[in-house]
Amino acid sequence: MSSARTSFGPTPAVGLICRNCEKTYDLIAQHACWQCFGPLEVEYDSTALARVTREQIEAGPHNIWRYAGLLPVGNIASDRVSLNPGMTPLIEADNLARELGMRKLWVKDDSANPTHSFKDRVVSVALTAAGYLGFDRFACASTGNLANSVAAHGARAGRESIVFIPHDLERGKVITTAVYGGSLVAVRGSYDDVNRLCSMLCETDEFENTAFVNVNIRPFYAEGSKTLGYEVAEQLGWRLPEQVVIPAASGELLTKVHKAFDDCVDIGLTDSGKVRVFGAQSAGCSPISDAFNADTDVIDPVKPTGIAKSLNIGDPAAGPYAIESARSTGGAFDKVDDDEIREGIRLLAATTGIFAETAGGVSVAVLRKLLRDGKLDPDAETVVYNTGEGLKTLDAVGDLVGPTHTVDPSLKSAKQEGLLG
Ligand SMILES: *Cc1c(COP(=O)(O)O)cnc(C)c1O
C-alpha cells in the first residue's frame, strides 16, 4: 500500500474506495470493485484536505493545478501531463437573466479551455495519474470532446494516443481530434458500444501499457471535474451559488461538482451554504432525467438519438449518484428536445456572446424549462454551465442562421434592402 502511495508523490489521496460496499484499494489502475463490481472513487485524508487554505490556492498557477492540494495528483509541476486547463471565465449574464426573468445568473464558460471543452480538466488529472501508474499510451472511449482532449494531451506530452469514437460523430469533432496525429478509431456502433469495446481491449495483453482515461483509470478522471466546483466558488469570492444547472452524460461531472461544493464547506474554503443541483439532458438521451422524474434510482439504458451527441451516453455509469445529488439538494433533472436545444444555443449566443455546443444549448434550454415549471427559483443566485464550444457542432444551428441581408456594394442597394431606413 505504501509503495503505491509513494509513487504518486505528495497527495491527499489515500487510496480508492468502492462507492457501494466501501471496500478500499491502493491508488491503482482499476475502476470497478472486485467484490461487488461497484464503481471505485478516490478516497482522501480529510485532515490533509483541511490544511488547504484559500491563500495557498490563490498563490497557485492560473489553471486547475491551483487546486492540486485537493486532487489525487499534480502537486509536483514537472510530473503533470497537462495542457493546463481551467480558470475559465465566470460571466455575469445580466441580459440572459433579464430575458429569463431571473435576478442573478452567471455562465461558467468552459469552452475557453485549451481544446474547448471541460474534458481538458478530467484528462489532465487522469493522464498525470497515468504517468505515475507507469502507462505509456493514452486512450479513451469518447462522445467527441474527450477524443479531442486525449489526442491533444498525447501530442503535448509526446506520447502515443489511440482514441475510440462512434462512427457518426460530428465532422467538427472528428477533425479536431485527427489533427493531433494520434490513432483515431471510428467504431460502427453507439458510444455505449465504443465503451464496451474499450473495456474488452483494456483486458488484452496488447493494451496492457494503455491508460484508458475513462475506463481503467476512471477514478482519477472523475476527480478532475471537481475543479469546476472549486473554481466557481473561488470566482464568486469564496461563496457557493444557490442553484447550478449542469449537463449530464455519464453524470460524473454533475456528481463531482456537487461533491466539490460540499468539500468547500468541509475544508472551510467557503461558509456553509446549500446548493441546489439541477441536471440537464436531451430528450434523445435522457435515462438519468427519466429515472429521476419516475422517482426511481434504477436507470433504464436507452439507445441515444438527437443532436446533443456529446451527452449521448445511454447507460450512464454515474447516473444513480447524479440522481442522488439532485434529490438530496432539492434540485431536479429535466430534458429538452432538439429544437429547444437549438433555441438554447441561439438564446445564449444572442444574450452573452458565448457560442456553445449542443451540450451548452441543453443547459440553457433546461434552465428555461425549469424556470417556466417553477422548479428553479428565479430569485436565487444561479450558475449555468456551458461545457463546450459551438464551432465544433456548427451543423446544429447551421440551417437556422445566416446573413440577414444581402446587398450589392452600393448605397442604392443598401437602401433597397432597408439598411438606410
Ligand atoms: C462529456 C461532456 C459532458 C458530460 O460529462 P459527464 O461527466 O459524462 O456527465 C457535458 N458536456 C460536454 C460538452 C461534454 O463533452
The ligand as an SDF file (V2000), in Angstrom:
LIG
                    3D

 15 15  0  0  0  0  0  0  0  0999 V2000
  -18.6170   14.8080  -21.6030 C   0  0  0  0  0  0  0  0  0  0  0  0
  -19.4180   16.0490  -21.6470 C   0  0  0  0  0  0  0  0  0  0  0  0
  -20.4040   16.3340  -20.6790 C   0  0  0  0  0  0  0  0  0  0  0  0
  -20.8970   15.3710  -19.6200 C   0  0  0  0  0  0  0  0  0  0  0  0
  -19.9770   14.7610  -18.8460 O   0  0  0  0  0  0  0  0  0  0  0  0
  -20.3400   13.5340  -17.8740 P   0  0  0  0  0  0  0  0  0  0  0  0
  -19.3170   13.6680  -16.8090 O   0  0  0  0  0  0  0  0  0  0  0  0
  -20.1540   12.2810  -18.6790 O   0  0  0  0  0  0  0  0  0  0  0  0
  -21.7400   13.6780  -17.3920 O   0  0  0  0  0  0  0  0  0  0  0  0
  -21.0200   17.5740  -20.7270 C   0  0  0  0  0  0  0  0  0  0  0  0
  -20.7280   18.4690  -21.6830 N   0  0  0  0  0  0  0  0  0  0  0  0
  -19.8190   18.2090  -22.6370 C   0  0  0  0  0  0  0  0  0  0  0  0
  -19.5870   19.2480  -23.6790 C   0  0  0  0  0  0  0  0  0  0  0  0
  -19.1260   17.0120  -22.6500 C   0  0  0  0  0  0  0  0  0  0  0  0
  -18.2120   16.7930  -23.6070 O   0  0  0  0  0  0  0  0  0  0  0  0
  1  2  1  0
  2  3  1  0
  2 14  2  0
  3  4  1  0
  3 10  2  0
  4  5  1  0
  5  6  1  0
  6  7  2  0
  6  8  1  0
  6  9  1  0
 10 11  1  0
 11 12  2  0
 12 13  1  0
 12 14  1  0
 14 15  1  0
M  END
$$$$
